[in-house]
Amino acid sequence: MKLIVGLGNPGPEYELTPHNLGFLAIQRLAEGLKVEVKNRRCRALTGTAQLGGEKLLLAKPETYMNLSGDSVRELLAEFGERESLDVKRDLIVVHDEMAFPLGTLRIKERGSSAGHNGIESIIAAVGDEFIRVRCGVYPEHAVKDGRDYLLSPFRKRELEVVADMLDAAGDAVSMIVEKGVSAAMNRFNRKEETAAE
């Protein structure tokens, strides 16, 4: 079993904001797998699916971004032993990343939070060795306040790029599940890594 967690904030006011890329990616993945993410458990909305013979638990924590680790810890406690979940191999977290331009996607297996509060919360809860699918959200236009930008709706002209990135995030998760993280990193991490890595 793989636990696929998308990070974001609950509530319609946050739905189409950069900080909700993780939620949006989970929703896109669920649509492709023809499942709904609507069951409430462990302070998250969840849904189960099958992909390439692997069982998936899709989750959107409802704890708000800064407490995402609380929900992830509870999900792992509930499913970890029963499903033989290994955090390093089976936890995949999809999230926004200000270090990369909008539309860029990178996969990472471990490391620091790079200032992302949701990832920081998960690291505090389960350690830093888990797979991340990082969705770049830094815009072309200048940003005075990163927090304001992350919690403000995307501009209309950005939505096409966002849609393409959500498709890519779904492809990345699928490849990690079906072919392994190394194959996915070889495909999606082709461009030069940034200093923020």
N, C-alpha and C positions, 0 to 999 in steps of 0.2 A: 504494500500500500504506500502511496505517496500522499503527503499532506501539502496541498498547494494553497498558500495563503496570499491574498492580495491585500495591501495596506491602503487605508483611506479613513475617511470620517463619515459616520452615518448622518443622514439628513439630506433633503433635497437641495439645500443651499450650497452643499459641497459637491454635488454630483458631478458636474463637468469642470472641475478645477484640476490643476496640475497635481495637487497632493492626492487626488483620488485615482491616479493612473492604475494603482494596484486593484482597486475595486472594479474599475472599468475593464481591466484585462481579465479578471475572473469571470465577469459577466459575459464577455465575448467568448471566452473559452467554454463556458457553460452552454451558451447558445449553439456553438459548434458541436458540442457533445450531446445536445438535445436534453439537457437536464436543467432543473431550476435550483437556485441557491436561496432557499427560503426557510429551511429548518433551523430553529434556534437551539443551539447547544454550546456550552462552554463560552458564553458571551460572544457568540459569532453566528452569522447566518451561514449555513452549510448546505452542501449538496453532494451526492455521491455519483460517480460515473466510472466507466471502464474505458481504458485506452490501451490498445495493444496487449490485452491480457492482464493489465495492471489495474488494480482498483485505485481510484482517486477520491480523496476527500477535498473538495473545494471549500474554502472558508474566507469570509470577510468579517474580521473582528469588529464588534460594535462598541468597543471600549474607548473609542477615539484614538487617534494616532499614537499619542504619547504613552498609552498603556497597552499597546498591541501585544506586548510580551505576556501579559496576564492571560489573555485568551489563548495564545499559542501554547503556553505552559499547560493550561487546562486541557486543551485538545490532545496534547502529547500524553498527558497523564491518563486520559480516558482511552485513547486508542493505541498508545505506545506499546504496552505489553501484549495486548490482545492481537494486534496486527504486526508485532515485531518491528515496530518503527525504529529506525536509526536516524537520529537527527542529522548527522553529517551527510547521509545518503538520500534520505526520504523527505526532508523538509525543504520545500522550494518556496521562497518568498519573492513576490513581484511588487516592485515599488518604484516611485518616482525618484529621479536623481538630478539634482541641480548642477552637478559637475559636468554634465554632458549636454550638448545642444539638443533642442527639441527634435525628436525623431530617431535619435541614436539609441541603440540597445546594446547592453553588455551583460555578460554572465560572469559571476564571481563565486568562488567556492567558500571563501572565508575572509576574515579581516575585520577592520574597524567599521564603524557606522558612517564614517565620512560626514559626521554632523547630522545625520538623519535620525530624528527622534524616535520614529517607529522602529527602525533597525536597532537603535541603542537600547530600546526597551526589550526587544527580543534577545539581544546579546546578554543583557542582564538576567534574563529568565532562563536561557538554555545554552549560553556560550556562543562563541563567534564562528563555529564551524557548521555552516548551513549554506545551501545554494541560494544565490540571489539573482533574479532577473531584473536588471536596473534599466529603467526607462527614462531616457534623457528628456528633461523638460525646460532647459534653459532657453529662453526665447531669443529671437533675432533682435528685438527691441531692448533698449537699456532697462534695467531693473533697479529702482531705487531701494525698494524694500522687498527682500526675498520672501518674507512671510506673507506680505500682502499679495504678492504675485501668486504664490502657491495656493492661496485660499480664494483667489478670484477666478471667475469663469474664463475658459480659453476664449481668445478672439475667434471670430468666425473663420478667418483665413487660416487659422491654425488647425481647425478641426479635421481637415483632410489628412494632414501629417499625423495627427493623433490617431485617426482611424487606421492608417497604415501601420503605425507602431503597435497598436493593439493586436492587429493580425500577426505581426512579427513576434510579439510577446507570446501569443498562443502557439505559434510555430516553435518557439524556443522551448516552452514548457513541454510540448509534445515530443520534441527531439530528445530532451533530457530524459523523459520517461521511457521512450522507446529505444534510444540508442546510447544513452549515457551522457554525462555532463561534458566529457572531453570532446565528443563529437559536436555537441552544441556550441561549446566554446570555440572550436575550430571554425565553425560556420559564422557565428555572430560576433566574434571578437577580432575580426580581421583587420580593422583599422588600428592605427597606432593608439596605444593606451595613453591616457592623459596623466598629468602630474598628480591628479586627485586620486589615482588608483591606490 
